[in-house]
Amino acid sequence: MNGRSRTSKPSRLLAILLAAAALAVAFSVPTQPATATTVAKMHQVTYDRYSLMVDGQRILLQSAEFHYWRLPSPDLWRDVLEKFKAAGFNAVSTYFDWAYHSPKPGVYDFTGVRDVDRFLRTAEQVGLYVIARPGPYINAETTGGGFPGWLKRVPGRARSSAPGYTQAYQDWLGHIDRLIAPHQLTRGGSVILYNAENEYAVNTDAQYMEDIQAKARADGIEVPITTNDCCDAGSWSSTWASGKGAVQIPGVDDYPQSFECQDAGTTWGPWGEGITEELRDDAPVFAAEYQAGAIDLNDAGYDACRDLTGPAYMKYFYKSNLIASGATMFSYYMGYGGTSWGWLPQPNDVYTSYDYGAAITETRRLTAKYDEFKRQGYFLGAVGPLTKTGTATAPASSNPAVQAQARANPDTSTQFVLVSHTDRASATSESATLDWAAPDGRYTVPVRVDGRDAKVLLAGYDMGGQRLAVSSSELMTHLAVDGRDIALLYGREGEPGTIVLRYPSAPAVKVLEGAVTSSYSSGDLELDYTHSGLARVLITGGGRRPLLLLLGTDATAASFWRADTGDGPVLVRGTSLVRSASVRGNTVDLRADTGKAGDIEVFGPARKLAVNGEPVQVRTTAGGSLLGSLPGPSAVKPPALTGWRTRAEAPEARPGFDDSGWVAADHTTTTIPYEPPTDQSGAAPVLFAEEYGFDHGNVWYRGHFTATGTETAVSTSAITGKRGIYLAWLNGHYLGSAAGGTEADADTHTPRPGPGEFAIPSGLLKPGERAVLSVLVENMGNNDDWTADDNRFKQPRGLFGASITGSAAPIAWKIQGARGGENLADPARGPLNTGGLYGERSGWHLPGYPDGSWRKAAGAVAPGVTWLRTTFRLDLPKGQDTSVALRFGAPGGTGDLPHGYRVLVFLNGWNVGQFSGDIGPQRDFYLQEGLLRHHGANTLALAVISTTDATLPPTTLIPTAPQRGGTTVATVPAPGYR
């Protein structure tokens, strides 16, 4: 996405396939000879109006978004993907960020933290399909919307068929497609869809869309191609559903809850009903990018964004999308947001954290939103008839404030009824009875809608060896274990529940736990209860195999985990996560996490239990499960951060600094569509940083001129992106700072550079003497290109212009950014890790730098640039996942955020973020394991850019909810100081 989303020709074969798509479209069985090792792995991907199909088997696609490039620790990719799988998702969607992989034209890096092949392999190993989204444009609130900074110099409008842009993006796709293609389902991998472009509905270059698809096919992409239109619910223009540029499976974006996180307690669907429409009658309904969080536009904090898009929103909008439109393909943005580390953030909408209010936090912890995803995800994965439904007559409600909507499977007659408030904004508690003409008879079913709730109820469903006639409880999952069925149903705490099961003769009903009454009449076994805790009912006889009913609340249902093994499924209760399960002989072997000591209960086809390779003592319960106990994680107490050493920087501000090795900023023309202003001599030098190959981070300028002694002021203008600043010195004297400019004017496209007017102290400049104006300019990231507007995306960064009042002397400019510019000095950490600060260029941020001569830090900083460094050792408990954050401020995280300075945070040489009250509300910065050594020495380096005298807040290491278990994480290789 996403953030502002509200607001060669196809081959003849492809044309024939599209024309014949009323039945099913196949892409495509590979033509190369199959070997003995690949025959079983190759698959065919087809679709019709109802759903995707793999080898003819219908699937309900459940995907969540995860950007591997926002988690620069490849071993942790598995952790996030396993958590997706454990929640019931069967797919992951990911953007591939062109800027992240390409530091200069024609150069690409897919190694280390950029190892796309490893990411795709990991998804395959975990058992997830992949929706591949290589752009070329991705938006994603990342710098340039995924476009590399060097693309600004390429002539021709981006996101169009302009020749210069076409050559550039086709080169990118040629490289990334080459990595994606071998991982398609049709070739034994798990890539199931390929997304062309991103939110291109606001643009109209159909040839561009056709060319992207033709390029993909030429590069070996065989799976269906999709795209995500946007942006107003209920009025999709579906530009790419038919006609020139159409894709095979069109999809849409929807963000019905908006991005006003500060209004989380009152906002309810301000951007519409959130119903994904059918765009074409030969393709499934695809919610290609559906809101599962929010960017924090107003600095409310991501917990507020999580509240805005919490379980109530998920229940109402996700279930409505399922039943009202019959969607069978979902991709939720984001499942895990992660970190826009280094200079990844786009400047206008985000800060370092990209937590997004997602179901999995930036520190990889599970939330109440995750629980709701799991409740819905298990249901969608268990109930096959959902993959093929049409509209059906809904039960009549006795209360006009409660509405029912229905769909039914035409083959099985299974019915799905959505119960919700008639007025979607209502938050009252309403009761009603449904007059339900179900496949097995007519039933009167009591229901309650309490607050903003929605329920999907089942009727006429073959539930394993059972027949569910009707239910007012929601089904979470069911499974066959050891010759019997187990079904888990749930409802809100305190609400009544009824379930009716069909039996040829009266069965025996035994209530093992809880308060449940039963009656049998004319083939119907009716069970009545109130949802509270967990009730267990064992039903035997009656002409069917045994059934264990587990009747719980929302909370108790969320405590269960389902995992499939080669010997059948298992159901687990009591752990904080189940990553995978297997059966070895008579032992169920789980990989699981625990957040605290407590019981573990397992329903499975074995009598022994092992967790994380260790045997667990168990006993068999009356319900046939195994019950044991597990220890929790060990306590964690990180060391105090002491021994800070400091050194003032900015030698570039001194008159005698040697800048002979810097690049001369002497261009007089540019392909960037902006004209710089003239200076006092009448010259209009092009000072834009990217003109000279400095695309990211801070940039220094030094302007040399001969003084006359009559100079009175310096006038500057700079473009930094939102929240950026710049500082100026004249002959080493600090003149002051100014806010940098942001986007071009939306109507006139004229630049809005941040002006700086600085008085020159009397006597500072001597007639006839050489003088130097030094300016440090931040680049907060490049604008996105959501509307395909070059005046927005190609807006330059750096100095826009500078002049000296009272002088006509020409200024000769030099410029210096990141060491090496686009020729990376540190390929391991990549182009977005560092900028042009002297300390960055000199390795002050790296572990091993000899800082013994630096003085002890007192916490005070002066205007300019100041560095602080310390080292600390960790020896965290092994066999557990301990997330650690660096906190600025009081240990409790309270107090006002500071203004007037910003701090670049380097962990072992990695730029993990930027702290300042001028940038956002973030005071905790996540130190990912892999970058952070959990067993050994670590180096923290802080680069403070201050506009005034200031005192830094204390810094502490904060552990976040340790978990026993986790995954094995190796240190990410990257160079130290040398």
ZAMARGU-4260 file (C-alpha; in steps of 0.2 Angstrom, whole numbers, plus 5000, padded with zeros to 4 digits):
<rodrens>
0) 5000/5000/5000 | 4996/5010/5005 | 4996/5025/5016 | 4987/5038/5006 | 4976/5026/4998
5) 4960/5035/5000 | 4960/5046/4993 | 5023/4971/4873 | 5006/4965/4871 | 5000/4949/4878
10) 5003/4934/4869 | 4990/4926/4858 | 4989/4911/4870 | 4985/4923/4884 | 4972/4932/4874
15) 4964/4915/4871 | 4965/4910/4889 | 4956/4926/4894 | 4942/4923/4882 | 4939/4906/4888
20) 4940/4911/4907 | 4922/4908/4910 | 4926/4891/4916 | 4944/4891/4923 | 4960/4899/4917
25) 4976/4889/4919 | 4994/4895/4922 | 5002/4883/4918 | 5011/4866/4919 | 5029/4868/4915
30) 5035/4861/4898 | 5052/4855/4904 | 5054/4836/4908 | 5049/4831/4925 | 5061/4822/4936
35) 5058/4809/4949 | 5061/4822/4962 | 5050/4836/4955 | 5034/4827/4949 | 5026/4827/4965
40) 5030/4845/4968 | 5024/4854/4953 | 5007/4860/4953 | 4994/4868/4942 | 4986/4885/4947
45) 4968/4888/4940 | 4953/4899/4945 | 4935/4902/4941 | 4923/4915/4948 | 4922/4906/4965
50) 4940/4903/4970 | 4958/4899/4966 | 4962/4881/4963 | 4978/4871/4965 | 4978/4855/4956
55) 4959/4857/4954 | 4957/4858/4973 | 4948/4874/4979 | 4957/4885/4991 | 4952/4900/5002
60) 4967/4911/5001 | 4972/4920/5017 | 4987/4931/5016 | 4995/4944/5027 | 5008/4956/5022
65) 5026/4955/5028 | 5041/4965/5021 | 5057/4955/5023 | 5067/4971/5021 | 5059/4979/5037
70) 5067/4965/5047 | 5085/4964/5043 | 5088/4947/5052 | 5085/4933/5040 | 5083/4920/5054
75) 5069/4930/5061 | 5059/4929/5044 | 5055/4911/5049 | 5049/4917/5066 | 5036/4929/5058
80) 5031/4917/5044 | 5028/4903/5057 | 5017/4915/5067 | 5007/4918/5051 | 5005/4900/5048
85) 5000/4897/5067 | 4986/4910/5065 | 4978/4900/5051 | 4985/4910/5036 | 4990/4900/5021
90) 5000/4914/5012 | 5011/4928/5014 | 5011/4944/5003 | 5027/4954/5001 | 5033/4969/4991
95) 5051/4968/4984 | 5059/4985/4986 | 5069/4991/4971 | 5078/5004/4981 | 5083/4992/4994
100) 5092/4981/4981 | 5099/4993/4968 | 5111/5007/4975 | 5115/5013/4957 | 5109/5009/4939
105) 5112/4992/4934 | 5118/4986/4951 | 5108/4974/4961 | 5111/4965/4977 | 5102/4949/4983
110) 5113/4943/4996 | 5113/4944/5015 | 5098/4953/5022 | 5093/4955/5004 | 5093/4937/5000
115) 5076/4935/4991 | 5079/4917/4987 | 5081/4913/5005 | 5065/4922/5010 | 5055/4912/4997
120) 5063/4896/5002 | 5058/4899/5020 | 5040/4903/5015 | 5040/4886/5006 | 5048/4877/5021
125) 5035/4885/5033 | 5021/4880/5021 | 5014/4896/5015 | 5009/4902/4998 | 5017/4918/4992
130) 5009/4933/4983 | 5024/4941/4975 | 5023/4960/4973 | 5039/4967/4964 | 5031/4983/4959
135) 5040/4992/4950 | 5031/5004/4962 | 5026/4998/4979 | 5022/5014/4989 | 5023/5005/5006
140) 5027/5021/5015 | 5045/5018/5011 | 5057/5030/5003 | 5052/5034/4985 | 5038/5021/4986
145) 5052/5008/4982 | 5059/5018/4968 | 5078/5020/4970 | 5085/5038/4972 | 5095/5037/4956
150) 5079/5035/4946 | 5076/5054/4949 | 5089/5057/4936 | 5081/5045/4923 | 5072/5055/4910
155) 5054/5052/4907 | 5039/5051/4919 | 5040/5036/4931 | 5025/5024/4931 | 5022/5027/4912
160) 5028/5020/4896 | 5042/5034/4894 | 5057/5026/4886 | 5070/5030/4900 | 5059/5024/4914
165) 5054/5008/4904 | 5072/5003/4902 | 5075/5006/4920 | 5060/4996/4927 | 5062/4982/4914
170) 5080/4979/4920 | 5073/4978/4938 | 5060/4966/4934 | 5072/4956/4924 | 5082/4953/4940
175) 5069/4951/4952 | 5058/4940/4941 | 5073/4929/4938 | 5072/4925/4957 | 5054/4924/4959
180) 5050/4912/4944 | 5059/4896/4951 | 5049/4898/4967 | 5032/4897/4958 | 5020/4883/4962
185) 5021/4877/4945 | 5039/4874/4947 | 5039/4866/4964 | 5039/4882/4975 | 5025/4892/4983
190) 5022/4908/4973 | 5004/4907/4969 | 5001/4925/4962 | 5011/4939/4954 | 5005/4957/4957
195) 5008/4969/4943 | 5012/4987/4949 | 5003/4994/4964 | 4987/5005/4967 | 4988/5010/4949
200) 4970/5014/4947 | 4973/5032/4948 | 4983/5031/4932 | 4979/5028/4915 | 4994/5021/4905
205) 4986/5004/4899 | 5002/5001/4888 | 5012/5002/4904 | 5002/4989/4912 | 5002/4977/4897
210) 5021/4979/4896 | 5023/4974/4914 | 5013/4958/4912 | 5022/4954/4895 | 5039/4956/4904
215) 5033/4945/4918 | 5028/4931/4906 | 5044/4933/4896 | 5053/4931/4912 | 5045/4914/4916
220) 5030/4920/4927 | 5017/4907/4924 | 5005/4910/4939 | 4990/4921/4938 | 4994/4940/4937
225) 4984/4951/4948 | 4984/4969/4954 | 4976/4980/4967 | 4965/4994/4962 | 4960/5008/4974
230) 4954/5018/4982 | 4935/5022/4986 | 4924/5008/4993 | 4909/5005/4982 | 4915/5014/4967
235) 4930/5004/4960 | 4933/5009/4942 | 4941/4992/4940 | 4953/5000/4927 | 4962/4984/4925
240) 4948/4971/4926 | 4944/4972/4907 | 4951/4980/4892 | 4969/4985/4888 | 4980/4982/4903
245) 4968/4970/4912 | 4975/4957/4923 | 4969/4939/4926 | 4963/4942/4943 | 4959/4960/4948
250) 4959/4964/4966 | 4956/4980/4976 | 4962/4989/4991 | 4951/4995/5005 | 4955/5004/5021
255) 4937/5007/5028 | 4943/5013/5046 | 4955/5027/5039 | 4971/5032/5047 | 4965/5043/5061
260) 4973/5033/5075 | 4970/5047/5088 | 4951/5044/5086 | 4952/5025/5089 | 4938/5026/5102
265) 4925/5034/5091 | 4930/5030/5072 | 4919/5017/5064 | 4920/5014/5045 | 4922/5032/5040
270) 4928/5027/5023 | 4913/5015/5019 | 4906/4998/5021 | 4922/4990/5016 | 4914/4977/5005
275) 4925/4971/4990 | 4915/4970/4975 | 4916/4957/4961 | 4926/4965/4947 | 4924/4951/4934
280) 4912/4937/4933 | 4926/4924/4928 | 4938/4928/4943 | 4936/4926/4961 | 4932/4941/4972
285) 4950/4947/4979 | 4952/4959/4993 | 4970/4961/4988 | 4975/4974/5001 | 4963/4975/5016
290) 4966/4986/5031 | 4974/4977/5046 | 4982/4992/5054 | 4986/5010/5050 | 5000/5022/5048
295) 5001/5034/5062 | 4998/5051/5053 | 4995/5061/5069 | 5008/5054/5081 | 4995/5045/5092
300) 5007/5030/5093 | 5004/5012/5086 | 4995/5005/5100 | 4981/5018/5096 | 4982/5012/5078
305) 4980/4994/5085 | 4964/5000/5094 | 4958/5008/5079 | 4959/4992/5069 | 4956/4980/5084
310) 4945/4964/5086 | 4929/4973/5084 | 4933/4981/5068 | 4940/4964/5062 | 4925/4955/5067
315) 4913/4966/5058 | 4922/4971/5042 | 4931/4955/5038 | 4916/4944/5041 | 4905/4956/5031
320) 4918/4955/5017 | 4917/4937/5017 | 4898/4935/5017 | 4892/4951/5008 | 4903/4949/4993
325) 4908/4930/4994 | 4927/4935/4993 | 4938/4919/4994 | 4955/4928/4992 | 4961/4940/5006
330) 4977/4949/5009 | 4979/4959/5025 | 4990/4974/5026 | 5000/4972/5038 | 5002/4956/5047
335) 5018/4961/5054 | 5024/4979/5050 | 5042/4979/5057 | 5055/4993/5056 | 5059/5006/5043
340) 5077/5005/5049 | 5090/5017/5042 | 5084/5028/5029 | 5070/5017/5023 | 5055/5028/5029
345) 5046/5039/5016 | 5046/5056/5025 | 5028/5062/5025 | 5018/5049/5034 | 5030/5038/5045
350) 5044/5038/5057 | 5056/5023/5061 | 5044/5011/5068 | 5032/5003/5055 | 5023/4993/5068
355) 5007/4998/5059 | 4996/4993/5074 | 4997/4975/5066 | 4992/4959/5074 | 5011/4955/5077
360) 5020/4970/5085 | 5036/4977/5079 | 5045/4966/5093 | 5036/4951/5086 | 5024/4949/5100
365) 5006/4943/5098 | 4991/4953/5102 | 4972/4952/5104 | 4971/4956/5085 | 4981/4940/5082
370) 4969/4931/5092 | 4955/4937/5081 | 4964/4933/5065 | 4967/4915/5072 | 4948/4913/5077
375) 4943/4918/5059 | 4958/4910/5050 | 4955/4893/5058 | 4937/4893/5053 | 4941/4898/5035
380) 4953/4885/5033 | 4942/4871/5041 | 4926/4874/5031 | 4928/4869/5013 | 4911/4874/5007
385) 4916/4893/5009 | 4926/4892/4993 | 4911/4891/4982 | 4896/4901/4988 | 4882/4911/4980
390) 4869/4923/4988 | 4855/4915/4998 | 4839/4919/5007 | 4844/4925/5024 | 4834/4920/5040
395) 4821/4933/5046 | 4826/4942/5061 | 4813/4946/5075 | 4822/4962/5079 | 4824/4975/5065
400) 4840/4982/5074 | 4848/4965/5070 | 4851/4959/5052 | 4855/4943/5044 | 4864/4940/5027
405) 4867/4923/5019 | 4877/4914/5007 | 4876/4895/5002 | 4886/4882/4993 | 4877/4876/4978
410) 4884/4859/4979 | 4883/4855/4998 | 4869/4867/5002 | 4879/4873/5017 | 4873/4890/5023
415) 4883/4904/5030 | 4873/4918/5039 | 4881/4934/5045 | 4872/4942/5060 | 4876/4960/5064
420) 4868/4977/5068 | 4857/4983/5054 | 4865/5000/5057 | 4884/4997/5056 | 4888/5012/5067
425) 4877/5005/5081 | 4886/4999/5097 | 4870/4994/5107 | 4867/4976/5114 | 4853/4968/5104
430) 4844/4951/5105 | 4834/4943/5092 | 4828/4926/5086 | 4831/4920/5068 | 4818/4911/5059
435) 4830/4900/5049 | 4825/4888/5035 | 4841/4878/5035 | 4845/4863/5024 | 4840/4851/5038
440) 4824/4859/5044 | 4816/4875/5050 | 4824/4882/5067 | 4821/4896/5078 | 4838/4902/5084
445) 4841/4915/5097 | 4856/4927/5094 | 4863/4942/5102 | 4874/4956/5095 | 4883/4965/5109
450) 4892/4981/5103 | 4900/4981/5086 | 4900/4963/5084 | 4897/4951/5069 | 4895/4932/5069
455) 4896/4920/5054 | 4884/4905/5059 | 4883/4888/5050 | 4869/4877/5045 | 4869/4861/5035
460) 4887/4857/5037 | 4895/4840/5036 | 4908/4843/5051 | 4919/4828/5049 | 4908/4813/5053
465) 4895/4824/5061 | 4880/4834/5054 | 4879/4851/5061 | 4861/4857/5057 | 4862/4874/5065
470) 4872/4884/5078 | 4872/4901/5086 | 4890/4898/5092 | 4903/4902/5079 | 4914/4887/5073
475) 4933/4890/5075 | 4939/4873/5069 | 4935/4854/5069 | 4947/4839/5066 | 4947/4821/5067
480) 4959/4814/5080 | 4961/4795/5084 | 4944/4789/5078 | 4933/4803/5084 | 4929/4821/5079
485) 4933/4837/5089 | 4924/4853/5086 | 4928/4870/5094 | 4915/4883/5095 | 4914/4900/5104
490) 4904/4915/5108 | 4906/4931/5118 | 4907/4929/5137 | 4890/4928/5145 | 4880/4926/5129
495) 4868/4911/5127 | 4873/4897/5114 | 4863/4884/5105 | 4869/4870/5093 | 4859/4857/5084
500) 4867/4841/5078 | 4858/4828/5067 | 4858/4809/5073 | 4849/4794/5066 | 4845/4789/5084
505) 4847/4797/5101 | 4866/4798/5106 | 4873/4797/5124 | 4878/4815/5130 | 4891/4817/5144
510) 4895/4834/5150 | 4913/4833/5156 | 4915/4851/5161 | 4903/4866/5162 | 4885/4868/5162
515) 4876/4862/5146 | 4859/4855/5144 | 4853/4843/5130 | 4838/4836/5122 | 4834/4825/5108
520) 4819/4825/5096 | 4816/4819/5078 | 4834/4817/5074 | 4839/4833/5082 | 4851/4834/5097
525) 4850/4851/5104 | 4863/4858/5116 | 4860/4874/5126 | 4873/4883/5137 | 4880/4900/5141
530) 4897/4904/5135 | 4908/4905/5150 | 4926/4898/5151 | 4927/4881/5143 | 4913/4868/5142
535) 4917/4850/5136 | 4903/4838/5130 | 4907/4820/5124 | 4894/4813/5113 | 4894/4795/5108
540) 4882/4783/5099 | 4867/4788/5089 | 4874/4781/5073 | 4890/4792/5072 | 4907/4791/5078
545) 4911/4800/5094 | 4912/4819/5095 | 4920/4830/5108 | 4913/4847/5108 | 4923/4861/5116
550) 4912/4876/5119 | 4921/4892/5124 | 4922/4910/5124 | 4932/4921/5112 | 4946/4921/5125
555) 4946/4902/5128 | 4945/4898/5109 | 4960/4909/5106 | 4970/4899/5118 | 4969/4884/5106
560) 4982/4880/5092 | 4979/4868/5078 | 4994/4861/5069 | 4994/4848/5055 | 5006/4833/5054
565) 5008/4818/5042 | 4998/4808/5054 | 4984/4819/5056 | 4980/4836/5065 | 4983/4840/5083
570) 4975/4853/5094 | 4985/4861/5108 | 4979/4872/5122 | 4990/4882/5135 | 5005/4888/5125
575) 5008/4905/5119 | 5012/4898/5101 | 5013/4882/5092 | 5025/4883/5078 | 5024/4865/5071
580) 5020/4848/5076 | 5025/4830/5071 | 5021/4813/5077 | 5036/4801/5081 | 5030/4784/5085
585) 5019/4786/5100 | 5025/4804/5104 | 5017/4821/5098 | 5032/4832/5096 | 5029/4851/5097
590) 5039/4866/5093 | 5030/4879/5104 | 5033/4895/5114 | 5027/4898/5132 | 5026/4916/5139
595) 5023/4909/5157 | 5023/4893/5166 | 5007/4883/5165 | 4997/4869/5159 | 4998/4861/5141
600) 4984/4851/5134 | 4986/4841/5118 | 4973/4832/5108 | 4982/4821/5096 | 4986/4803/5089
605) 4999/4798/5102 | 5000/4795/5121 | 5017/4804/5124 | 5022/4822/5122 | 5038/4831/5119
610) 5040/4850/5117 | 5055/4858/5109 | 5064/4841/5110 | 5061/4839/5128 | 5049/4825/5135
615) 5034/4832/5145 | 5026/4821/5159 | 5008/4820/5155 | 4992/4811/5160 | 4976/4807/5150
620) 4961/4817/5154 | 4943/4811/5154 | 4941/4819/5137 | 4955/4809/5130 | 4968/4823/5129
625) 4986/4823/5136 | 4988/4836/5151 | 5005/4841/5157 | 5014/4857/5162 | 5028/4868/5155
630) 5040/4880/5162 | 5040/4898/5157 | 5054/4909/5151 | 5069/4914/5163 | 5069/4932/5169
635) 5079/4945/5159 | 5088/4959/5166 | 5099/4968/5153 | 5114/4978/5159 | 5114/4996/5162
640) 5121/5007/5148 | 5137/5015/5156 | 5154/5021/5150 | 5148/5032/5137 | 5162/5042/5127
645) 5159/5057/5116 | 5167/5067/5103 | 5161/5083/5094 | 5160/5081/5075 | 5158/5093/5060
650) 5175/5098/5055 | 5167/5102/5038 | 5161/5118/5046 | 5179/5124/5049 | 5187/5136/5036
655) 5203/5125/5034 | 5194/5109/5032 | 5201/5100/5017 | 5187/5096/5004 | 5198/5094/4989
660) 5192/5076/4988 | 5174/5081/4988 | 5163/5082/4972 | 5162/5098/4963 | 5143/5104/4963
665) 5145/5113/4947 | 5131/5106/4936 | 5121/5119/4927 | 5108/5108/4920 | 5099/5093/4926
670) 5086/5080/4921 | 5077/5082/4938 | 5062/5093/4933 | 5066/5108/4945 | 5075/5124/4941
675) 5086/5130/4955 | 5086/5149/4959 | 5100/5161/4954 | 5113/5166/4967 | 5120/5184/4970
680) 5132/5182/4955 | 5118/5177/4943 | 5123/5159/4943 | 5110/5145/4946 | 5121/5130/4951
685) 5112/5113/4953 | 5115/5108/4971 | 5103/5094/4972 | 5111/5079/4981 | 5105/5065/4970
690) 5112/5075/4955 | 5129/5070/4962 | 5125/5052/4967 | 5121/5055/4986 | 5103/5048/4987
695) 5101/5045/5006 | 5105/5052/5023 | 5114/5068/5027 | 5123/5078/5015 | 5137/5092/5018
700) 5139/5107/5006 | 5154/5119/5007 | 5153/5135/4996 | 5169/5145/4994 | 5169/5163/4989
705) 5179/5179/4991 | 5173/5190/5005 | 5170/5209/5002 | 5167/5213/5020 | 5150/5221/5016
710) 5140/5204/5017 | 5126/5206/5029 | 5116/5190/5028 | 5115/5172/5021 | 5099/5166/5012
715) 5097/5148/5010 | 5084/5136/5004 | 5084/5117/5006 | 5072/5102/5003 | 5073/5088/5016
720) 5056/5080/5016 | 5044/5082/5031 | 5052/5084/5048 | 5069/5087/5041 | 5081/5101/5046
725) 5097/5109/5040 | 5111/5119/5049 | 5123/5132/5042 | 5140/5139/5047 | 5150/5153/5040
730) 5169/5152/5042 | 5166/5140/5057 | 5153/5152/5065 | 5136/5143/5068 | 5123/5153/5060
735) 5108/5143/5065 | 5096/5130/5058 | 5080/5130/5048 | 5066/5117/5043 | 5068/5109/5027
740) 5055/5110/5013 | 5043/5096/5010 | 5032/5092/4994 | 5029/5102/4979 | 5013/5112/4979
745) 4999/5100/4974 | 4992/5112/4961 | 5006/5122/4954 | 5020/5109/4957 | 5031/5123/4962
750) 5044/5119/4975 | 5042/5123/4993 | 5060/5123/5000 | 5063/5128/5018 | 5069/5145/5019
755) 5084/5150/5030 | 5089/5168/5033 | 5104/5171/5044 | 5112/5187/5049 | 5131/5188/5047
760) 5140/5195/5063 | 5149/5211/5060 | 5168/5208/5057 | 5166/5189/5053 | 5171/5191/5035
765) 5187/5201/5030 | 5188/5210/5013 | 5198/5200/5000 | 5199/5184/5011 | 5192/5167/5006
770) 5177/5162/5015 | 5167/5146/5016 | 5148/5143/5019 | 5145/5126/5026 | 5128/5118/5026
775) 5122/5101/5033 | 5106/5095/5025 | 5095/5080/5030 | 5087/5069/5018 | 5072/5062/5027
780) 5068/5051/5012 | 5061/5053/4995 | 5043/5057/4991 | 5032/5042/4985 | 5024/5042/4968
785) 5007/5037/4972 | 4999/5048/4958 | 5013/5045/4945 | 5018/5063/4947 | 5036/5067/4943
790) 5035/5084/4951 | 5031/5074/4967 | 5043/5059/4966 | 5057/5068/4958 | 5057/5083/4970
795) 5076/5084/4974 | 5084/5084/4991 | 5098/5094/4998 | 5102/5113/4996 | 5090/5121/4983
800) 5099/5138/4983 | 5110/5149/4993 | 5115/5168/4991 | 5125/5181/5001 | 5117/5197/5003
805) 5129/5212/5001 | 5140/5202/4989 | 5141/5198/4970 | 5155/5186/4972 | 5152/5169/4964
810) 5151/5153/4975 | 5160/5138/4971 | 5152/5123/4979 | 5158/5106/4984 | 5146/5092/4990
815) 5149/5076/5001 | 5136/5063/5006 | 5138/5044/5010 | 5156/5038/5008 | 5157/5031/4990
820) 5140/5038/4986 | 5131/5025/4975 | 5147/5015/4975 | 5144/5007/4992 | 5158/5007/5005
825) 5147/4994/5015 | 5137/4983/5004 | 5132/4972/5018 | 5122/4985/5026 | 5117/4993/5010
830) 5113/5010/5003 | 5101/5015/5016 | 5111/5013/5031 | 5122/5028/5032 | 5123/5046/5025
835) 5137/5059/5024 | 5141/5063/5043 | 5159/5064/5046 | 5158/5050/5059 | 5148/5039/5047
840) 5161/5042/5033 | 5175/5038/5046 | 5167/5023/5054 | 5163/5030/5071 | 5147/5020/5070
845) 5156/5003/5068 | 5160/4991/5081 | 5179/4991/5084 | 5182/5009/5081 | 5196/5015/5093
850) 5187/5028/5104 | 5199/5027/5118 | 5204/5045/5116 | 5186/5051/5117 | 5181/5060/5133
855) 5168/5054/5145 | 5151/5059/5140 | 5141/5070/5152 | 5124/5070/5141 | 5126/5088/5136
860) 5127/5093/5117 | 5130/5109/5108 | 5123/5115/5091 | 5130/5104/5077 | 5135/5085/5078
865) 5140/5076/5093 | 5144/5057/5094 | 5142/5045/5109 | 5148/5027/5110 | 5147/5013/5122
870) 5149/4995/5123 | 5139/4982/5133 | 5139/4963/5134 | 5124/4952/5134 | 5122/4934/5140
875) 5103/4931/5138 | 5095/4915/5143 | 5097/4902/5129 | 5082/4893/5122 | 5070/4908/5122
880) 5066/4923/5112 | 5070/4939/5121 | 5066/4955/5112 | 5076/4970/5117 | 5073/4989/5114
885) 5083/5004/5117 | 5072/5017/5127 | 5076/5035/5127 | 5069/5043/5143 | 5064/5037/5160
890) 5063/5018/5162 | 5044/5020/5163 | 5043/5028/5146 | 5035/5044/5153 | 5039/5062/5151
895) 5039/5074/5136 | 5049/5070/5121 | 5063/5081/5117 | 5064/5094/5103 | 5078/5103/5095
900) 5089/5088/5091 | 5088/5071/5083 | 5098/5055/5086 | 5103/5042/5074 | 5105/5026/5083
905) 5118/5013/5077 | 5118/4996/5084 | 5134/4986/5079 | 5135/4998/5064 | 5117/4996/5059
910) 5106/5012/5058 | 5091/5005/5068 | 5082/5022/5068 | 5081/5040/5072 | 5074/5048/5088
915) 5067/5065/5091 | 5051/5073/5097 | 5052/5083/5081 | 5050/5067/5071 | 5037/5056/5080
920) 5031/5049/5096 | 5043/5034/5096 | 5055/5032/5111 | 5058/5014/5110 | 5069/5007/5096
925) 5069/4988/5093 | 5086/4980/5093 | 5083/4965/5082 | 5092/4949/5087 | 5105/4945/5073
930) 5110/4963/5073 | 5110/4962/5092 | 5122/4949/5099 | 5112/4940/5113 | 5128/4932/5118
935) 5143/4944/5117 | 5149/4961/5115 | 5138/4975/5107 | 5142/4993/5102 | 5129/5007/5102
940) 5134/5023/5094 | 5123/5039/5094 | 5125/5053/5081 | 5116/5068/5089 | 5112/5083/5077
945) 5107/5097/5088 | 5101/5115/5083 | 5104/5121/5101 | 5112/5117/5117 | 5103/5102/5124
950) 5104/5088/5137 | 5101/5070/5131 | 5088/5059/5141 | 5094/5043/5149 | 5095/5027/5139
955) 5090/5010/5145 | 5088/4993/5138 | 5071/4986/5139 | 5066/4967/5137 | 5049/4964/5129
960) 5039/4949/5135 | 5052/4935/5134 | 5046/4918/5127 | 5053/4901/5131 | 5056/4893/5114
965) 5058/4904/5098 | 5070/4901/5083 | 5088/4900/5082 | 5096/4916/5076 | 5113/4919/5070
970) 5123/4935/5069 | 5120/4945/5053 | 5137/4946/5045 | 5143/4964/5042 | 5160/4972/5043
975) 5167/4981/5059 | 5180/4995/5059 | 5196/4993/5049
</rodrens>
